[in-house]
Amino acid sequence: MSQIVLATGNQGKVKELANMLAPLNVEIVAQSAFNVPDVPETGTTFIENAIIKARHAAKLTGKPAIADDSGLEVRALKGAPGIYSARFSGEGATDQSNIDKLLVEMATVPTELRQARFVCVLVYMRHEHDPTPLICQGFWDGTITTEQSGRDGFGYDPVFYAPESNCTSAELSKEQKNKLSHRGKALAALLPQLTTELSQLKVEQ
């Protein structure tokens, strides 16, 4: 069975993506299994950062890699935290410290102005010099709550209200979240392309 490296050290993302990629019938391996260190995310967009991470993992493992770069964009904060979502509260940030900072900064924002969206970019690179990586994006619109609710998920899930489900992302089951989420939508766009790609590789082999 062929392997694809997941270029992320976030175990929440590893579990989500590995579960969603199960239909491909390939072994999904986290980059940590190859002792691949995190690479500085020096890009200015989600796409740039995803490419940086995928190329880094492909280079150090010699295997094709999928990288995810995602985050939360809050309209009242002019798109922040954006690409800095994971480190919104500074170096050594945790999910809780990021949520705490977000709620403080949103404290005076009225309900009707608390719109936000999750963004996800997935990049698949065949090798480190791949000139035409597969790139897919997904978006999930919602609002920021005034307090946390739910224990599942990770990141900003406890304060991201999903109107179509009348609850926060952290209150959804994995199956529900995969159907609705930004990551699920990006993957839904990537899967058909990746299936075709892997089928062609088998024919060539």
CYANA upper distance limits for C-alpha pairs under 8 A (distance plus 0.5 A):
  1 MET  CA     25 ASN  CA      8.23
  1 MET  CA     26 VAL  CA      6.31
  1 MET  CA     27 GLU  CA      6.95
  2 SER  CA     26 VAL  CA      5.97
  2 SER  CA     27 GLU  CA      6.62
  3 GLN  CA     26 VAL  CA      6.32
  3 GLN  CA     27 GLU  CA      5.17
  3 GLN  CA     28 ILE  CA      6.37
  3 GLN  CA     29 VAL  CA      7.32
  3 GLN  CA     63 LYS  CA      7.69
  3 GLN  CA     64 PRO  CA      8.09
  4 ILE  CA     26 VAL  CA      7.64
  4 ILE  CA     27 GLU  CA      6.84
  4 ILE  CA     28 ILE  CA      5.66
  4 ILE  CA     29 VAL  CA      6.73
  4 ILE  CA     63 LYS  CA      6.97
  4 ILE  CA     64 PRO  CA      5.86
  4 ILE  CA     65 ALA  CA      5.91
  4 ILE  CA     66 ILE  CA      7.52
  5 VAL  CA     28 ILE  CA      6.51
  5 VAL  CA     29 VAL  CA      5.45
  5 VAL  CA     30 ALA  CA      6.16
  5 VAL  CA     31 GLN  CA      6.26
  5 VAL  CA     57 ALA  CA      7.58
  5 VAL  CA     58 ALA  CA      8.07
  5 VAL  CA     63 LYS  CA      7.22
  5 VAL  CA     64 PRO  CA      6.82
  5 VAL  CA     65 ALA  CA      5.05
  5 VAL  CA     66 ILE  CA      6.70
  6 LEU  CA     14 VAL  CA      7.48
  6 LEU  CA     28 ILE  CA      7.22
  6 LEU  CA     29 VAL  CA      6.45
  6 LEU  CA     30 ALA  CA      5.26
  6 LEU  CA     31 GLN  CA      6.20
  6 LEU  CA     57 ALA  CA      8.37
  6 LEU  CA     65 ALA  CA      6.33
  6 LEU  CA     66 ILE  CA      5.58
  6 LEU  CA     67 ALA  CA      6.48
  7 ALA  CA     30 ALA  CA      7.12
  7 ALA  CA     31 GLN  CA      5.96
  7 ALA  CA     53 LYS  CA      6.43
  7 ALA  CA     54 ALA  CA      6.22
  7 ALA  CA     56 HIS  CA      8.50
  7 ALA  CA     57 ALA  CA      6.18
  7 ALA  CA     65 ALA  CA      6.92
  7 ALA  CA     66 ILE  CA      6.40
  7 ALA  CA     67 ALA  CA      5.25
  7 ALA  CA     68 ASP  CA      7.75
  8 THR  CA     13 LYS  CA      7.88
  8 THR  CA     14 VAL  CA      7.52
  8 THR  CA     30 ALA  CA      7.37
  8 THR  CA     31 GLN  CA      7.05
  8 THR  CA     38 ASP  CA      7.94
  8 THR  CA     53 LYS  CA      8.16
  8 THR  CA     67 ALA  CA      7.09
  8 THR  CA     68 ASP  CA      7.63
  9 GLY  CA     14 VAL  CA      8.09
  9 GLY  CA     30 ALA  CA      7.86
  9 GLY  CA     31 GLN  CA      7.61
  9 GLY  CA     32 SER  CA      7.18
  9 GLY  CA     38 ASP  CA      7.49
 10 ASN  CA     14 VAL  CA      6.82
 11 GLN  CA     15 LYS  CA      6.67
 12 GLY  CA     16 GLU  CA      6.80
 12 GLY  CA    153 GLY  CA      7.98
 12 GLY  CA    154 PHE  CA      7.07
 13 LYS  CA     17 LEU  CA      6.41
 14 VAL  CA     18 ALA  CA      6.36
 14 VAL  CA     30 ALA  CA      7.09
 15 LYS  CA     19 ASN  CA      6.63
 16 GLU  CA     20 MET  CA      6.80
 16 GLU  CA    178 ASN  CA      8.42
 17 LEU  CA     21 LEU  CA      6.45
 18 ALA  CA     22 ALA  CA      6.71
 18 ALA  CA     28 ILE  CA      6.48
 20 MET  CA    178 ASN  CA      8.08
 20 MET  CA    184 GLY  CA      8.06
 20 MET  CA    187 LEU  CA      7.99
 21 LEU  CA     25 ASN  CA      8.46
 21 LEU  CA     28 ILE  CA      8.22
 21 LEU  CA    191 LEU  CA      8.13
 22 ALA  CA     26 VAL  CA      7.82
 24 LEU  CA    191 LEU  CA      8.40
 24 LEU  CA    195 THR  CA      7.06
 29 VAL  CA     33 ALA  CA      7.30
 30 ALA  CA     34 PHE  CA      8.28
 31 GLN  CA     35 ASN  CA      7.05
 31 GLN  CA     36 VAL  CA      5.88
 31 GLN  CA     37 PRO  CA      8.38
 31 GLN  CA     57 ALA  CA      7.20
 32 SER  CA     36 VAL  CA      5.98
 32 SER  CA     37 PRO  CA      7.72
 34 PHE  CA     61 THR  CA      7.35
 36 VAL  CA     57 ALA  CA      7.21
 36 VAL  CA     60 LEU  CA      7.28
 36 VAL  CA     61 THR  CA      8.29
 38 ASP  CA     53 LYS  CA      8.36
 39 VAL  CA     52 ILE  CA      8.21
 39 VAL  CA     53 LYS  CA      6.93
 39 VAL  CA     56 HIS  CA      7.48
 41 GLU  CA     49 ASN  CA      5.94
 41 GLU  CA     52 ILE  CA      7.55
 41 GLU  CA     53 LYS  CA      8.03
 42 THR  CA     49 ASN  CA      7.22
 43 GLY  CA     48 GLU  CA      5.44
 43 GLY  CA     49 ASN  CA      5.43
 43 GLY  CA     52 ILE  CA      8.18
 44 THR  CA     48 GLU  CA      7.12
 44 THR  CA     49 ASN  CA      7.87
 44 THR  CA     83 ILE  CA      7.95
 45 THR  CA     49 ASN  CA      6.88
 45 THR  CA     83 ILE  CA      7.06
 46 PHE  CA     50 ALA  CA      6.63
 46 PHE  CA     69 ASP  CA      5.96
 46 PHE  CA     70 SER  CA      6.96
 46 PHE  CA     83 ILE  CA      6.62
 46 PHE  CA    120 CYS  CA      8.04
 46 PHE  CA    121 VAL  CA      6.74
 47 ILE  CA     51 ILE  CA      6.75
 47 ILE  CA     69 ASP  CA      7.67
 47 ILE  CA    121 VAL  CA      6.56
 47 ILE  CA    122 LEU  CA      8.45
 47 ILE  CA    123 VAL  CA      8.30
 47 ILE  CA    135 ILE  CA      8.37
 48 GLU  CA     52 ILE  CA      6.73
 49 ASN  CA     53 LYS  CA      6.75
 49 ASN  CA     69 ASP  CA      6.89
 50 ALA  CA     54 ALA  CA      6.62
 50 ALA  CA     67 ALA  CA      5.81
 50 ALA  CA     68 ASP  CA      6.07
 50 ALA  CA     69 ASP  CA      5.53
 50 ALA  CA    121 VAL  CA      7.29
 50 ALA  CA    122 LEU  CA      7.22
 50 ALA  CA    123 VAL  CA      6.52
 51 ILE  CA     55 ARG  CA      6.46
 51 ILE  CA     67 ALA  CA      7.58
 51 ILE  CA    123 VAL  CA      6.73
 51 ILE  CA    125 MET  CA      8.49
 52 ILE  CA     56 HIS  CA      6.65
 53 LYS  CA     57 ALA  CA      6.78
 53 LYS  CA     67 ALA  CA      6.40
 54 ALA  CA     58 ALA  CA      6.61
 54 ALA  CA     65 ALA  CA      5.91
 54 ALA  CA     66 ILE  CA      6.17
 54 ALA  CA     67 ALA  CA      5.33
 54 ALA  CA    123 VAL  CA      7.27
 54 ALA  CA    124 TYR  CA      7.43
 54 ALA  CA    125 MET  CA      6.75
 54 ALA  CA    128 GLU  CA      8.29
 55 ARG  CA     59 LYS  CA      6.47
 55 ARG  CA     65 ALA  CA      7.95
 55 ARG  CA    125 MET  CA      7.27
 55 ARG  CA    127 HIS  CA      7.66
 55 ARG  CA    128 GLU  CA      5.23
 55 ARG  CA    129 HIS  CA      8.04
 56 HIS  CA     60 LEU  CA      6.82
 56 HIS  CA    128 GLU  CA      7.59
 57 ALA  CA     61 THR  CA      6.53
 57 ALA  CA     62 GLY  CA      8.47
 57 ALA  CA     63 LYS  CA      8.37
 57 ALA  CA     65 ALA  CA      6.75
 57 ALA  CA    128 GLU  CA      8.48
 58 ALA  CA     62 GLY  CA      5.77
 58 ALA  CA     63 LYS  CA      5.71
 58 ALA  CA     64 PRO  CA      6.02
 58 ALA  CA     65 ALA  CA      5.92
 58 ALA  CA    125 MET  CA      7.73
 58 ALA  CA    126 ARG  CA      8.13
 58 ALA  CA    127 HIS  CA      5.92
 58 ALA  CA    128 GLU  CA      5.61
 59 LYS  CA     63 LYS  CA      8.16
 59 LYS  CA    127 HIS  CA      7.46
 59 LYS  CA    128 GLU  CA      5.48
 62 GLY  CA    127 HIS  CA      7.36
 62 GLY  CA    128 GLU  CA      8.33
 63 LYS  CA    126 ARG  CA      7.80
 63 LYS  CA    127 HIS  CA      6.92
 64 PRO  CA    124 TYR  CA      7.76
 64 PRO  CA    125 MET  CA      6.13
 64 PRO  CA    126 ARG  CA      4.92
 64 PRO  CA    127 HIS  CA      5.83
 65 ALA  CA    124 TYR  CA      6.22
 65 ALA  CA    125 MET  CA      5.91
 65 ALA  CA    126 ARG  CA      7.18
 65 ALA  CA    127 HIS  CA      7.93
 66 ILE  CA    122 LEU  CA      7.30
 66 ILE  CA    123 VAL  CA      5.99
 66 ILE  CA    124 TYR  CA      4.95
 66 ILE  CA    125 MET  CA      6.99
 67 ALA  CA    122 LEU  CA      6.21
 67 ALA  CA    123 VAL  CA      5.79
 67 ALA  CA    124 TYR  CA      7.16
 68 ASP  CA    120 CYS  CA      7.34
 68 ASP  CA    121 VAL  CA      6.22
 68 ASP  CA    122 LEU  CA      5.18
 68 ASP  CA    123 VAL  CA      7.09
 69 ASP  CA     83 ILE  CA      8.42
 69 ASP  CA    120 CYS  CA      6.38
 69 ASP  CA    121 VAL  CA      5.85
 69 ASP  CA    122 LEU  CA      7.18
 70 SER  CA     83 ILE  CA      7.58
 70 SER  CA    118 PHE  CA      7.76
 70 SER  CA    119 VAL  CA      5.81
 70 SER  CA    120 CYS  CA      4.68
 70 SER  CA    121 VAL  CA      6.62
 71 GLY  CA     81 PRO  CA      7.89
 71 GLY  CA     82 GLY  CA      5.91
 71 GLY  CA     83 ILE  CA      6.42
 71 GLY  CA     84 TYR  CA      7.94
 71 GLY  CA     85 SER  CA      5.73
 71 GLY  CA     86 ALA  CA      7.92
 71 GLY  CA    118 PHE  CA      6.22
 71 GLY  CA    119 VAL  CA      5.97
 71 GLY  CA    120 CYS  CA      7.24
 72 LEU  CA     79 GLY  CA      8.35
 72 LEU  CA     80 ALA  CA      7.72
 72 LEU  CA     81 PRO  CA      6.63
 72 LEU  CA     82 GLY  CA      5.81
 72 LEU  CA     83 ILE  CA      8.36
 72 LEU  CA     85 SER  CA      6.64
 72 LEU  CA    116 ALA  CA      7.55
 72 LEU  CA    117 ARG  CA      6.36
 72 LEU  CA    118 PHE  CA      5.05
 72 LEU  CA    119 VAL  CA      6.76
 72 LEU  CA    156 TYR  CA      8.27
 73 GLU  CA     77 LEU  CA      8.45
 73 GLU  CA     78 LYS  CA      8.31
 73 GLU  CA     79 GLY  CA      4.92
 73 GLU  CA     80 ALA  CA      5.84
 73 GLU  CA     81 PRO  CA      6.49
 73 GLU  CA     82 GLY  CA      5.47
 73 GLU  CA    116 ALA  CA      6.06
 73 GLU  CA    117 ARG  CA      5.86
 73 GLU  CA    118 PHE  CA      6.75
 73 GLU  CA    119 VAL  CA      7.84
 74 VAL  CA     78 LYS  CA      6.95
 74 VAL  CA     79 GLY  CA      5.37
 74 VAL  CA     80 ALA  CA      6.18
 74 VAL  CA     81 PRO  CA      7.61
 74 VAL  CA     82 GLY  CA      8.38
 74 VAL  CA    114 ARG  CA      7.85
 74 VAL  CA    115 GLN  CA      6.81
 74 VAL  CA    116 ALA  CA      4.79
 74 VAL  CA    117 ARG  CA      7.10
 75 ARG  CA     79 GLY  CA      5.85
 75 ARG  CA     80 ALA  CA      8.22
 75 ARG  CA    113 LEU  CA      8.19
 75 ARG  CA    114 ARG  CA      7.59
 75 ARG  CA    115 GLN  CA      6.33
 75 ARG  CA    116 ALA  CA      6.25
 76 ALA  CA    106 MET  CA      8.39
 76 ALA  CA    109 VAL  CA      7.95
 76 ALA  CA    113 LEU  CA      7.06
 76 ALA  CA    114 ARG  CA      6.99
 76 ALA  CA    115 GLN  CA      7.87
 77 LEU  CA     81 PRO  CA      8.16
 80 ALA  CA     84 TYR  CA      8.10
 80 ALA  CA     85 SER  CA      8.15
 81 PRO  CA     85 SER  CA      5.28
 81 PRO  CA     88 PHE  CA      6.53
 84 TYR  CA     88 PHE  CA      5.98
 85 SER  CA     98 ASN  CA      8.23
 86 ALA  CA     93 ALA  CA      7.63
 86 ALA  CA     94 THR  CA      8.30
 86 ALA  CA     95 ASP  CA      8.12
 86 ALA  CA     98 ASN  CA      8.01
 86 ALA  CA    155 GLY  CA      8.18
 87 ARG  CA     91 GLU  CA      6.72
 87 ARG  CA     92 GLY  CA      7.87
 87 ARG  CA     93 ALA  CA      5.82
 87 ARG  CA     94 THR  CA      8.27
 87 ARG  CA     98 ASN  CA      7.71
 88 PHE  CA     93 ALA  CA      7.55
 88 PHE  CA     98 ASN  CA      6.11
 88 PHE  CA    101 LYS  CA      8.20
 89 SER  CA     93 ALA  CA      5.98
 89 SER  CA     94 THR  CA      8.43
 89 SER  CA     97 SER  CA      6.60
 89 SER  CA     98 ASN  CA      5.58
 89 SER  CA    101 LYS  CA      6.76
 93 ALA  CA     97 SER  CA      6.54
 93 ALA  CA     98 ASN  CA      6.99
 94 THR  CA     98 ASN  CA      6.66
 95 ASP  CA     99 ILE  CA      6.73
 95 ASP  CA    154 PHE  CA      7.60
 95 ASP  CA    155 GLY  CA      5.47
 95 ASP  CA    156 TYR  CA      7.41
 96 GLN  CA    100 ASP  CA      6.56
 96 GLN  CA    155 GLY  CA      8.36
 97 SER  CA    101 LYS  CA      6.72
 98 ASN  CA    102 LEU  CA      6.70
 98 ASN  CA    156 TYR  CA      8.26
 99 ILE  CA    103 LEU  CA      6.65
 99 ILE  CA    155 GLY  CA      8.32
 99 ILE  CA    156 TYR  CA      6.67
 99 ILE  CA    159 VAL  CA      8.00
100 ASP  CA    104 VAL  CA      6.75
101 LYS  CA    105 GLU  CA      6.70
102 LEU  CA    106 MET  CA      6.58
103 LEU  CA    107 ALA  CA      6.30
103 LEU  CA    146 THR  CA      7.10
103 LEU  CA    147 GLU  CA      8.10
106 MET  CA    114 ARG  CA      8.34
107 ALA  CA    146 THR  CA      7.91
109 VAL  CA    113 LEU  CA      6.86
109 VAL  CA    114 ARG  CA      7.05
110 PRO  CA    114 ARG  CA      7.16
114 ARG  CA    143 THR  CA      5.80
114 ARG  CA    144 ILE  CA      5.97
114 ARG  CA    145 THR  CA      8.26
115 GLN  CA    141 ASP  CA      8.12
115 GLN  CA    142 GLY  CA      6.46
115 GLN  CA    143 THR  CA      4.81
115 GLN  CA    144 ILE  CA      7.00
116 ALA  CA    141 ASP  CA      6.59
116 ALA  CA    142 GLY  CA      5.89
116 ALA  CA    143 THR  CA      5.54
116 ALA  CA    144 ILE  CA      7.00
116 ALA  CA    160 PHE  CA      8.48
117 ARG  CA    139 PHE  CA      7.07
117 ARG  CA    140 TRP  CA      5.77
117 ARG  CA    141 ASP  CA      4.81
117 ARG  CA    142 GLY  CA      6.20
117 ARG  CA    143 THR  CA      7.90
118 PHE  CA    139 PHE  CA      6.16
118 PHE  CA    140 TRP  CA      5.56
118 PHE  CA    141 ASP  CA      7.10
118 PHE  CA    181 SER  CA      8.37
118 PHE  CA    182 HIS  CA      6.49
119 VAL  CA    137 GLN  CA      7.86
119 VAL  CA    138 GLY  CA      6.42
119 VAL  CA    139 PHE  CA      5.27
119 VAL  CA    140 TRP  CA      7.20
119 VAL  CA    182 HIS  CA      6.23
119 VAL  CA    183 ARG  CA      8.20
120 CYS  CA    137 GLN  CA      6.09
120 CYS  CA    138 GLY  CA      5.68
120 CYS  CA    139 PHE  CA      7.00
120 CYS  CA    182 HIS  CA      6.01
120 CYS  CA    183 ARG  CA      5.96
120 CYS  CA    186 ALA  CA      6.98
121 VAL  CA    135 ILE  CA      7.49
121 VAL  CA    136 CYS  CA      6.20
121 VAL  CA    137 GLN  CA      4.98
121 VAL  CA    138 GLY  CA      7.09
121 VAL  CA    183 ARG  CA      8.24
121 VAL  CA    186 ALA  CA      7.10
122 LEU  CA    134 LEU  CA      8.47
122 LEU  CA    135 ILE  CA      6.27
122 LEU  CA    136 CYS  CA      5.81
122 LEU  CA    137 GLN  CA      6.90
122 LEU  CA    186 ALA  CA      6.97
122 LEU  CA    187 LEU  CA      7.71
122 LEU  CA    190 LEU  CA      8.08
123 VAL  CA    133 PRO  CA      6.99
123 VAL  CA    134 LEU  CA      6.04
123 VAL  CA    135 ILE  CA      5.14
123 VAL  CA    136 CYS  CA      7.15
124 TYR  CA    133 PRO  CA      6.10
124 TYR  CA    134 LEU  CA      5.53
124 TYR  CA    135 ILE  CA      7.17
125 MET  CA    130 ASP  CA      6.42
125 MET  CA    132 THR  CA      8.39
125 MET  CA    133 PRO  CA      5.40
125 MET  CA    134 LEU  CA      7.25
126 ARG  CA    130 ASP  CA      6.42
126 ARG  CA    133 PRO  CA      7.62
134 LEU  CA    190 LEU  CA      7.98
134 LEU  CA    193 GLN  CA      8.24
135 ILE  CA    190 LEU  CA      7.96
136 CYS  CA    186 ALA  CA      5.90
136 CYS  CA    187 LEU  CA      7.87
136 CYS  CA    189 ALA  CA      6.66
136 CYS  CA    190 LEU  CA      6.38
137 GLN  CA    182 HIS  CA      8.30
137 GLN  CA    185 LYS  CA      7.94
137 GLN  CA    186 ALA  CA      5.21
137 GLN  CA    189 ALA  CA      8.19
138 GLY  CA    181 SER  CA      8.36
138 GLY  CA    182 HIS  CA      4.98
138 GLY  CA    183 ARG  CA      6.61
138 GLY  CA    184 GLY  CA      7.92
138 GLY  CA    185 LYS  CA      5.39
138 GLY  CA    186 ALA  CA      4.68
138 GLY  CA    187 LEU  CA      8.36
139 PHE  CA    181 SER  CA      7.78
139 PHE  CA    182 HIS  CA      4.88
139 PHE  CA    183 ARG  CA      8.27
139 PHE  CA    185 LYS  CA      7.58
139 PHE  CA    186 ALA  CA      8.27
140 TRP  CA    180 LEU  CA      7.65
140 TRP  CA    181 SER  CA      6.15
140 TRP  CA    182 HIS  CA      5.32
141 ASP  CA    162 ALA  CA      7.75
142 GLY  CA    160 PHE  CA      6.97
142 GLY  CA    161 TYR  CA      5.99
142 GLY  CA    162 ALA  CA      5.53
142 GLY  CA    163 PRO  CA      6.73
143 THR  CA    160 PHE  CA      6.36
143 THR  CA    161 TYR  CA      5.69
143 THR  CA    162 ALA  CA      7.54
143 THR  CA    163 PRO  CA      8.44
144 ILE  CA    159 VAL  CA      6.05
144 ILE  CA    160 PHE  CA      5.53
144 ILE  CA    161 TYR  CA      6.51
145 THR  CA    159 VAL  CA      5.57
145 THR  CA    160 PHE  CA      6.83
145 THR  CA    161 TYR  CA      6.75
146 THR  CA    159 VAL  CA      7.77
147 GLU  CA    159 VAL  CA      6.92
148 GLN  CA    158 PRO  CA      5.42
148 GLN  CA    159 VAL  CA      5.57
149 SER  CA    158 PRO  CA      5.53
149 SER  CA    159 VAL  CA      7.14
149 SER  CA    168 THR  CA      7.01
149 SER  CA    170 ALA  CA      7.35
149 SER  CA    171 GLU  CA      7.55
150 GLY  CA    158 PRO  CA      6.07
150 GLY  CA    168 THR  CA      7.34
150 GLY  CA    169 SER  CA      8.21
150 GLY  CA    170 ALA  CA      5.10
150 GLY  CA    171 GLU  CA      5.01
151 ARG  CA    158 PRO  CA      7.54
151 ARG  CA    170 ALA  CA      6.06
151 ARG  CA    171 GLU  CA      7.12
152 ASP  CA    157 ASP  CA      8.33
152 ASP  CA    158 PRO  CA      8.42
152 ASP  CA    169 SER  CA      8.39
152 ASP  CA    170 ALA  CA      5.02
152 ASP  CA    171 GLU  CA      6.67
152 ASP  CA    172 LEU  CA      7.74
152 ASP  CA    173 SER  CA      8.12
153 GLY  CA    157 ASP  CA      6.41
153 GLY  CA    158 PRO  CA      8.26
153 GLY  CA    169 SER  CA      7.53
153 GLY  CA    170 ALA  CA      5.52
153 GLY  CA    174 LYS  CA      8.48
154 PHE  CA    158 PRO  CA      8.22
154 PHE  CA    170 ALA  CA      7.83
156 TYR  CA    160 PHE  CA      6.78
157 ASP  CA    168 THR  CA      7.05
157 ASP  CA    169 SER  CA      5.26
157 ASP  CA    170 ALA  CA      5.30
158 PRO  CA    168 THR  CA      6.37
158 PRO  CA    169 SER  CA      6.74
158 PRO  CA    170 ALA  CA      5.32
158 PRO  CA    171 GLU  CA      8.05
159 VAL  CA    168 THR  CA      6.83
159 VAL  CA    169 SER  CA      8.17
159 VAL  CA    170 ALA  CA      8.43
160 PHE  CA    168 THR  CA      5.76
160 PHE  CA    169 SER  CA      6.33
160 PHE  CA    170 ALA  CA      8.41
161 TYR  CA    166 ASN  CA      7.69
161 TYR  CA    167 CYS  CA      6.09
161 TYR  CA    168 THR  CA      4.60
161 TYR  CA    169 SER  CA      6.80
162 ALA  CA    166 ASN  CA      6.50
162 ALA  CA    167 CYS  CA      6.22
162 ALA  CA    168 THR  CA      6.03
162 ALA  CA    169 SER  CA      6.78
163 PRO  CA    167 CYS  CA      7.39
167 CYS  CA    171 GLU  CA      6.73
167 CYS  CA    172 LEU  CA      8.00
168 THR  CA    172 LEU  CA      7.57
169 SER  CA    177 LYS  CA      7.36
172 LEU  CA    176 GLN  CA      6.32
172 LEU  CA    177 LYS  CA      6.28
173 SER  CA    177 LYS  CA      6.60
174 LYS  CA    178 ASN  CA      6.55
175 GLU  CA    179 LYS  CA      7.02
176 GLN  CA    180 LEU  CA      6.96
177 LYS  CA    181 SER  CA      5.97
177 LYS  CA    184 GLY  CA      8.17
178 ASN  CA    183 ARG  CA      7.77
178 ASN  CA    184 GLY  CA      5.31
179 LYS  CA    184 GLY  CA      6.27
179 LYS  CA    185 LYS  CA      7.79
180 LEU  CA    184 GLY  CA      6.99
180 LEU  CA    185 LYS  CA      7.61
181 SER  CA    185 LYS  CA      6.73
182 HIS  CA    186 ALA  CA      6.66
183 ARG  CA    187 LEU  CA      6.55
184 GLY  CA    188 ALA  CA      6.53
185 LYS  CA    189 ALA  CA      6.92
186 ALA  CA    190 LEU  CA      6.76
187 LEU  CA    191 LEU  CA      6.30
188 ALA  CA    192 PRO  CA      7.93
189 ALA  CA    193 GLN  CA      7.96
190 LEU  CA    194 LEU  CA      6.51
191 LEU  CA    195 THR  CA      6.39
192 PRO  CA    196 THR  CA      6.77
193 GLN  CA    197 GLU  CA      6.64
194 LEU  CA    198 LEU  CA      6.59
195 THR  CA    199 SER  CA      6.60
196 THR  CA    200 GLN  CA      6.74
197 GLU  CA    201 LEU  CA      6.94
198 LEU  CA    202 LYS  CA      6.88
199 SER  CA    203 VAL  CA      6.94
200 GLN  CA    204 GLU  CA      6.73
201 LEU  CA    205 GLN  CA      6.66
